[in-house]
């Protein structure tokens, strides 16, 4: 089916409507994940290893589940349900469709992600038993999960395949454990995790810069891949 629509004929309101549609359809699940995420933050305030460990696992799980839910529900499911066919019959190009999907997903996930990051920082700096030095480790870890979300979104949009998205999702979930182990073994990070104040040294900023660069690269490649499309089956 040809989708070589003249961009000038696309109403800006149509793109906004697609963004609004995705946000409204996923508002309730995201709210649920947020509530569970807030519970996980509450567990982190307990001066006991059991609740703290449970809260940590629950927090990471909610970030993973929220990212997977958004990508699958807003992108790959549309291909399986034939919703994509209807959307592409509208006066919209692949790039405009991609822009709408990226905006909706980033708005939804970033809102959730920022609340979780702010909550983690609040817990770290408000609890005397938690060393403030953990703020650096937590920030880098959550940024890695944001980078994974952008990667999954790009894979979902370009491949339009739920199978490939789930494969990449599974691999990145395994990679998360490896990343956590690697990060906690980096001397410049590990040596300051128990510090009274966060130490934003050159190593920390280099890792953060690499994560941000990866996010921008993944977004750029997603737009490039979508710009190469001329039709879809």
Secondary structure, DSSP 8 states (H G I E B T S, - for coil): -B----GGGS-HHHHHHHHHHHHHHHHHHHHHHHHHHHHHHHHHTSSSHHHHHHHHHHHHHHHHHHHHHHHIIIIIHHHHTTHHHHHHTSS--HHHHHHHHHHHHHHHHHHHHHHHHHHHHHHHHH-TTS-TTHHHHHHHHHHHHHHHHHHHHHHHHHH--HHHHHHHHHHHHHHHHHHHHHHHH-HHHHTTTT-SS----HHHHHHHHHHHHHHHHHHHHHHHHHHT--B--
